[in-house]
Amino acid sequence: MINDEIRELLDKISSQTRRKHNHLLHDLNLHVGQDNLLCKLWREDGLTQRELCNKLNCEPPTVTNMVKALEKKGLVIRRSDRNDKRITRIFLTESGRNLETPVNEKWRKQQDRLLTDITLDEKMLLRRLLKQMETNLF
């Protein structure tokens, strides 16, 4: 049945993409997911862990573990909120900010490989279809 085949293809592509992406990030001493957390901070530094959970669509323990690992690597630091000391915010260090370009280059390399031999029109259609599938999930 075609629906099973689509699901299987999506699963296969997702799994293989994650594996290849993890390999590319290894050069930067990062794991899949950590790059996405850093990306959220590159866009909006000083988010709380709860905000990161919402933006990453992850459970709190996952984000806590990622923040701890990135903190250990010297890429992020935790600081109390200026106005409410009960709130902890996550900030990039200089080393964390400096990873933005190399990570973006890895992402671009991965995407270019994934989209090899696909025309611009096909890319636009693929993007529209994937956006619709995303909408259907929520």
N, C-alpha and C positions, 0 to 999 in steps of 0.2 A: 504494500500500500504506500502511496506517495507520501502521506503524512509521517509514517514511520521513517521513511528514507530521509526526509528533510530533517527530522529530529536527530537521526543518526549522523547525518552530515554536519549539522550544527555542533553536535557533541564532539565529533572527531576534529573538526576545525578548531573548536574552542580548546580542546585538550592539547592538540599539537601546537597551537599558537602560544598557549601558556608555557609549554615546555621550551619552545624556542625563545620566547621572551625571557624566561627565567635564565636561560643560558646567556643571552645578551646582557642582562642586568648583573650577572655574576662578575663581569669585568669591572663593575662599579661598586662591588661589595653590597649589592642590594638583592632582595628577593621580590618576586611578583607580589604586588599589593603595597609594598613599601613605597614604590614609585608613585602609586596613585595617591597615597597619603601626602607625600611630599608635594605632588602636583596641587592638591587642594590648598596647601600652605603657600605655594608659589603664587597662587591666585588671591589668597586671603590669609595672610599670616596672623597668628594669634587666635586661632579657633580653639574652642573647648573640645574636650574629647567627645562630648555628646554631639556637638556640631559635626565633628569628623565622622562619627557613627552614621549620622543622617546623610551626609554627603557621599559617604562611601558605601552606604547600604550594608553596613557590617554590624555585628553584635559588639557590645562594649568590651568583652574580654579580648576580642580580636584586635580592636584598636588599642587597648591597653598594652597588649603584647608588642604590637608594632611600634608604638611610641617608646616603650622601654628599649627595644632593640635599636631604634634610630637614635635614641638618647645615648645609649652605650657607644654607638659609632661616632658620636659628636655631631650629629646632623640636626638635632632638635634639642630644645631645652623647654622645661616646664617652668612657668612663673605664675604667681598668684595674680588675679585680676586686680587692677589698680583700685577699682571702686568696691569690689566685693571679694574679700580675701578667701571666701569659701569656694570661689571658682578658680580653677586652674586652667591656664591657657597654654597652648603649645606654639612655640616660636621656632623658626628656622635659625640655625647658626650660619655663620658665613660659609662653612663647608657645605651645609645643606642647600644654601642658595646657589653655590657654585656648581651643584649637580644638575641644575635645570637644563642647561644646554646639552650636556652629554646624554642625559636621559631622553630629551626630546629627539636627539639624533638617533638613539636606539629605537625609539618608537617609530620614527620616520622610516628607518631601515626595515623594520618589521612590517610596517604597512605597505611599503613599496614592494617588498617580496610577496606579500599576500595578494597584492593587486596586479602583479605582473601579467601582461597580455590581456588586461581588461580595459576596454575603451572608456573614455570619459562619460559617454552616455550610459554605459553599463554601470559605471561607478555611481552615477547620480541615481539610477534606478535602484541599485543595491542599497544605497544609503536610505532612500525613501522607504524601501521595503523593510529594512532593519529598524528604522524609526517606528514604522507601523507595528512591527512585531513587539518592540519595546513598549509601545502604548498599550497593546493588547494584554501585556503581562500585568499592567497596573490599572 
